[in-house]
Amino acid sequence: MKTFLFLLILIPNLSFSQKEKIKYWSEKDTLQFEDFKGKHDNPKFGALSYLSLKLENIGITNDKINVMAIFNTKKSFIMAIHSNYVLKHEQIHFDITELFARKIRKELLVYYKNNFNLDIKVSYDIYKRQIKKYDLYEHEYDNETNYGRNIEQQSKWNRKIQKELEKYKEYSNDKYLKYIDSI
């Protein structure tokens, strides 16, 4: 299994092309086999999740920034033989993407509480710093689980990521947006 991280920074009023099919991370709407609509054109990988962390301007005057964990259905693929085990491994990749979205939101929130003006450079620096950590974390996940083949390690990572998501729960998108609106 392989994960491809696509970094995307959006300027106001720009978005994914209509041809791109995206799924935002949601605790209630986990990945399904039907979400993997890309061509399986690389026999080296049993699955590939095309994930991104999208920065977007929000607020009445676009004076604040949010970050979203995104799964691109059109570019992601899974092997013809569907395995719930492989699907769970890919879901954890998506969960890790959300975890780092929460970490970025946490840093942005600290910044916004201390600074009332949007500083794109500072926001982007926070984003870049966390993206580097995210990339290392994703590699660590695949290496330790041997791309999901090591069942014991995969179980450990499943529990680890759930604990981490819980730890950063107050930075989930819904809660973050409420905080941002109150600043």
N, C-alpha and C positions, 0 to 999 in steps of 0.2 A: 504494500500500500504506500502511496506517495501523496504528499500534500503539496500543492503549489500555492504559494502566497502571492497574491496580487495586491500591491499597495496602490491605493487610490486616494487622491486628495481632490475633492470637488470644490470648485469655485461656485458661488451662488448661481442658481439657475441651470447648472449643467447636471446631467444625470447619465445613467447607463443608457446605451442605445436601446431602442425598442426590441432589437433582436436578442439582447441579453436577458436571460431569465434568472432572477435572483430570489433568494430566500433569506430573509432576515432571521437571525438566531432567535429562538423562542424556546422557553422551557417546556411549553406545552406542545409545540409543533416540531418534533424531532425529525431527523432525516429518514426518508423512506426510499426504497429501491427506485420508485418512480421519479425521485428527484435527480437521479443520475442519468441525464439525457445525452451526454456527450458520447462521441465515438471512442470505443476502446481500441485505440490505435497504437498502443505501446505494450507489447507482450511482456515487457519487463515488470509491469505493475499490474496487480490484480484490481486495483482501484486507484482513483485519483480524485481528490477533492480540491476544487479550485476555490480558494477562500480569499477574502479580503477584509481589511479594516478600512472603512470609509470615513473620512473626516468630512463633516458638512457644517456649513454656517446655519445657525438657527437663531431664533429670536425675532422680534418685530423688526429690528433694524439690522439683522444678520450680525449682531454684535457678540454672539457666543458661538462656541463650537461643540459639536457632539461627534461621537465616533460610533459606528455601527459594525457589527460582525455580519459578514455576508457570505453566502454560499452561492456560487454560480452554477445553476443546474445544467445549462447548455454546454459548459466546458468540463464538467465533472463526469467521470464514468466509473462503472463498477463491472467486474467480470460477469460473463454470461451466467455462470453458476452462482446464484445468489446465496450468500451466507449471512445469517444474522450476526455472526461473529465479525465478519469483515465490515458490515454495516455499523456495528457498535464501535469498532476501531475508528472508522471515519467520523462518527458522531463525536468521539472524543477530540478529534482534530478540530471540529467545529466548536466544541465546548472550550477548547484552549483559546480559540480565536475570540470567543466571547469573554473569557477570563481576562485576556489582555485588553479588550475594549473597556472592561471595567477598571482595570488598572490605569488606563489612560484617562478615563472619566474622573477617577479619584484625583489624579494629579491636576487635571484641568479645574476641578472644583476647588481645590486648595488655591490654585492660582486666581480663580475668579473671586474667591472670598477676600483676597488681599489686594486685588487690582480690579478697578471698575471698567477699564478700557481694554478692549480686545487687542492683544498683541499677537499677530499671526506668527511672527518668528518664534516667540516663546512657545506658543501652542504647537507649532511644527517641531520644535526641538524636543518637547515632551513626547510627541508622537514618534519621532525618529529613535529616540532613546529606548522607548518601550518596544518598538519594532525589532530592534537588534536583540533585545532580550527574548522576544517572542520567537524569533527565528531560531535562536539557540535552544529554547525550550521545546520547540517542535522537533528539532533534530534529536534532542535527548530522548523525547518520547518514542520516536521511531527506533532509535538505537537500542534503548533499554527493552522495548517490547519486540525487537527484531521485526518491525513492521507488522506487529500484531500476532506474530507466530509464537511468541513466548507467552503462553496462557497465564502463568503465574504473575509475570510482570505486567501483563495487560490488566489483570484484575487489580493489582496494586495501583496502577495509573487510573483506572476507572474510579476507584475510591478517592485517590488523591485529588483528581480534578473536581469531583463533586464537593469535597471539603473546601477546596479553593474557591469555587463558585459561591458556596455558602458564606465563606469568609468575606467576600466582596459583594455580597447580596445588596447592600445599600447603594451600590453603584450600578445596579441593573438599569437599563435604559429608562424605564418608567419612573423610578425613584430619582434618577439623575436629572431628568427633565423637570421634575417638580422642584428640586433644589435650585436648578438654574433659573427657573421662573421666579423664584423668591429672592434672587440676588439683585 
